[in-house]
Amino acid sequence: MCWEWSCVDHKRFLSLKHHTDGFLGISNFVRQAYVKAGYPQSRSRAIPLGVEPEIFKPGLPKLNLPTSKTFKFFSFCHDQSEILLSAFIEEFSRNDDVCLVMKERKSHPFFQKAVDLAKELAKMKDNPPEILFLDEDLTNRQLAQLYCSIDCVVAKALRSSGWGMMLTEAMACKVPVVCVNYSGCSDFVTPDNAF
């Protein structure tokens, strides 16, 4: 069961506790949320997610991104995009040789919210940095190529992520990642392999 929060919905929990033989979480973070709520530790396990190594690997042909900037940060649009967009716009300007690439399906509610927020925040600065929004549907192979086309993945604050698939995929492509050491990603993110 994928559970994205550090606490458990008690209605769901009671049903799970009394009507299951065991619980499999996608990370120790998810597993511990249930154990803290009273699910027996002896009946729970963490089964991590993985990536397809024949698809997500370094050295793939790069996608032709519509930017001339040399250094490209990447993140998916998400519920915490405001934190990333605010920090990026505050730190950089158009004179810097950097671009933030953000991706999500155009129909996803986080996409338009992030686009609108970026426009609003950019109005507050004379020379805002370049932000590129991608809304095309990508196959897994194209997504792997996108990772290989950027220089650094910046994860959301991960206050509530059961695993962190973007980080897993980027790391498989040997792309550096910046994230917090909290939530599901703490199963595989360490100071030795991430910033």
Secondary structure by P-SEA (a helix, b strand, c coil): cccccccccaaaaaaaaccccccccccaaaaaaaaaaccccccbbbbbbbccccccccccccccccccccbbbbbccccaaaaaaaaaaacccccccbbbbbbcccccaaaaaaaaaaaaaaaacccccbbbbbcccccaaaaaaaaaaccbbbbcccccccccaaaaaaaaacbbbbbcccccccccccccccc
